[in-house]
Amino acid sequence: MDTPDLTGIRIIHRAMRGDLHRLRTVAEDLDAGRRRADAARATALARYAEDVCAAIHHHHSREDEIVWPVIERSAGAAVDLADLSDDHSELDPLLERVRVAARAFARGGGAGGAAELAAALRTLSDLIDEHIEEEERRIFPVIEKYVAAADWKAMEKSLRGGDPRFELAWADRYATPDEMAHIRRLAGPVLSLLLILVRPGQRRRQRLVFGS
């Protein structure tokens, strides 16, 4: 049996953790006075935080609805996903807390609210770090041992439905050179064209939110 290609999920996991850490650092710097945010930057930061939350929600809800059943059908008694599903149930209130704090920060035009945003991002980031480390340690070997590559590939196609521009920007930032080369081989020349179209706007957005 061919081994499932976990490149995509590895990149998404790395991106979720990476962007939460970046947002957390910005919010902590703003709270401590190490950075400043005018109204435009506060709005951009809040929208970016909401986009990250939307991407995380999409990922964990699709795991519950689509990925976990595939693994359970393939691995049977060799896998127990109960505690990872429990983590998912904890995520939605934390994602909403970040959204609420981000909107309050934006309404203040950067003049206040950074402390609550930083606290919300710390809590979410810590849970995501722990959850992903546990998932990759325990579940990835099970997937590679029991799930057929064709089943995994078909399942990945059904995961689509998030913001493709945002996810493409994540791949552009967080994929290693080898991973990106692998993705390009699979996707063909259309991926390079999409990156050319998406990259300038995403880089402008990144500079506004995170600085140079």
N, C-alpha and C positions, 0 to 999 in steps of 0.2 A: 504493500500500500504506500502510495506517495505521501510524503509529509506535507501537511497544510502549510501554506505560506502565511506567516504571521506578521509580515512586514507592515501591513497597513495598521493593524491594531497596536503594534509597538510604537509606531510614529504618533498615533492619536494619543496613546497614554503619555508619551514623552511631551507632547504639545500641551495637554491639559495640565500636567504638573508644571511645565516650564512657564506657561502664561500665568498660572495662578501665583507662582513665585515672583514673577515680574510685577504683576499688579500689586501684590502684597508689599513688595519693596517700595514701589512708588507711593502707596498709601501711607506706609510707615514713615517715609521721608517727608511727605507732606505734613503729617501729624507732628513730626519733630521739628518742622521748620527748615529742613535741609533742602526742600524744593518748594516752589510756588506754583500755583495753578490759577490762570485767569479763567473767565467764564467759558471760553472756547475749549480750553484744555480740560476743564472739569466736565463739560458735556461729553467730550470725546472719550475721556476716561470712563465715565459712567456707561456710555454705549458699548465700549469695548468689554467692560466687565459683564454687561448683560449678554453680549454675544458669546463670551466664554461660558457663561452659565447655561445658555441655550444649547451650546454644543455638548456640554457635559450631560445635561438632561437627556438630549437625544441619544447619546452614547449609552448611558446606563439603562434607559427605558428599552432600547433595542436589545441590550444584553438580556434583560428579563424576558422580553417577549419572543426573541428570535434566537439569540446565541445560546443561552442556557439550555433550552429544549433540544437543540442540536447536540450539545455536549452530553446531556443526560441520555438521549436515545443511543448515542454511540458508546458511551463509557459505562452506563448502568450503575452498578453498585460501586464502581471504582472511583466515583466522584460524589462529593457532597457540597452543594452550592448554597446551603441554607444561610450560613453566616455572611457570605458575600451578598446575598439578596437582602439580608438585614441591613448591611451597610447602605445599600441602595435606598432603602426606606428612610434612612437618616439623611440622605442627601437633599431631598426636595426642600425641607424646611431651611437647610443651610443655604441652598441656592437662592431661595426667596429672601433670606436675610441679606445676602449680598446685593441682590437686586434693589431691595428697599433702601439699603444704605447708600448704594451708588446713586439712586435717583435723588435722595436727600442731599447728597454731596453736590450733585449737578445743580439742584435748585438753589443752593447757597452760592453758586458761582465760584466754588473753590475757597470760600471764606470760612467754611466750617464743615464738620461732619467727617473729616478724614479719620478721626480716631475710631469711630464706629465702623467705617468701611475697612480700615486696617484690621480691626478685631474680627470682623466677619470673614475677611479673606484668610486670616490666620487659621481660624477654625476649619473652614472649608478645605484649605490647602493641606492641613495636617491630616484630615480624614482621607482625602484623595491620595496623598502620598502613601499612607498606610494600606489603604484598600488596593491600590495598584501593585504595590510591592508584594502583597499577599496573593493577589490574583495571578501575577506573573510567576511567582514561585511555585504555587500549587496547581494552577489550572493549565498553564501553557504546556507543561510536560504531558498532562492528560490529553489535551487536544492533539499534540503531536503523536501520541501513542495510539489513540483510539478513533479519532475523527478522520474520515477519508478526505483527501485533498479536494476531490470534486464536490463533496458536500460542503466543505468550508468555503470554497469559491462561490458556489451557488448561494450560500447563506450571506456572504459579503455583499452580493448584488442586491439583496433584499434590505440591506441596512441603509440604503440611500434615502435621503429625505431631509437632511440638514441643509445648512447654507453652503453650497459648493464653493463659493468664492472664499469664504472664511476657512474652510477645510483645506482648500488648495494653498492658501497662504500659510497655513500651519505646516503642510508638507514642505513647502518651499523653505521655511525657516528651520524645521526640526528634523527633517530627514538627513541622514548622513549622505555623503557623496555616493557611496555604494548603494544605499537604499534608493536614492533618487535615480541613479542609473538603472536600477532594477525596475522601478516604477515606469520610467520612460520606455523601457523595452516592452513592458506589458501594455502600456496605454498608447504607444505610437506617437507620431508627430503632433497629434492634437494637443497633447499635454504641454509640449513646449510652446505652442501658440497660445494656449490659455494662460500660461505663466507670464508670457510677454505682455498680455493684455491686463492681467490682474496685478502684477508686481508693482508698477509705479504708484497706483492709488493706495495699495496696502502699505508701501513704504512711507508714503506721506502720512498715512494714519498712524503708523508706528512711531514716527518722529514726534507727532503731536501728543500722543499718549505717553510715550516713554522717554522722549528726548532723543538727542543724537546718539 
